[in-house]
């Protein structure tokens, strides 16, 4: 178990890896002020991609919007946002551009110098 804030903030700021009835469960804490901030940013089409271990392309800050849209609240009420049109446009463009640039870089740099590891992993999304 990691206390709230132990992971340094960001989209996931604490949590635990649990085993419940033989099922692995990943528990992530969310700071509600951060969630409200990311929800307001997503409405305007703004987001960041946080680099986190185990997430190859990183985690976009709008992940909390998707969680609110589909998650089941265990206690209390939560907003149920849709997918904001501004976010739909900007996120789609960001991921398409990131993928294209990563593949272009891989082809024009890693492949040309025979770097198999670079080709296998491409370059990180920033």
Residue pairs with C-beta under 8 A, 6 or more apart in sequence:
1 15
1 16
2 14
2 15
2 16
3 14
4 13
4 14
4 29
4 31
5 13
5 14
5 31
6 13
6 14
7 13
7 14
7 15
9 31
9 34
10 34
10 50
10 52
11 30
11 34
11 38
11 50
11 52
11 59
11 61
11 63
11 64
12 28
12 29
12 30
12 52
12 59
13 29
13 30
13 31
13 34
14 28
14 29
15 26
15 27
15 28
15 29
16 27
17 24
17 25
17 26
17 27
18 24
18 25
18 26
18 27
19 25
30 64
30 67
34 64
35 64
35 68
38 47
38 61
38 62
38 64
38 65
39 64
39 65
39 68
39 79
39 81
41 47
41 61
41 62
42 61
42 62
42 65
42 81
42 84
42 87
43 81
43 84
43 86
43 87
44 84
44 86
45 84
45 86
45 87
45 89
45 90
45 91
46 90
47 60
47 61
47 62
47 87
47 90
47 91
47 94
48 60
48 61
49 57
49 58
49 59
49 60
49 61
49 94
49 125
49 126
50 58
50 59
50 60
50 61
51 58
51 124
52 58
52 59
57 95
57 98
57 125
58 124
58 125
60 91
62 87
62 91
65 81
65 83
65 84
65 87
66 83
68 78
68 79
68 80
68 81
69 80
69 81
69 82
69 83
71 78
98 125
102 122
102 123
102 125
103 122
105 122
105 123
106 118
106 119
106 122
106 123
109 115
109 118
110 118
110 119
110 122
110 123
111 119
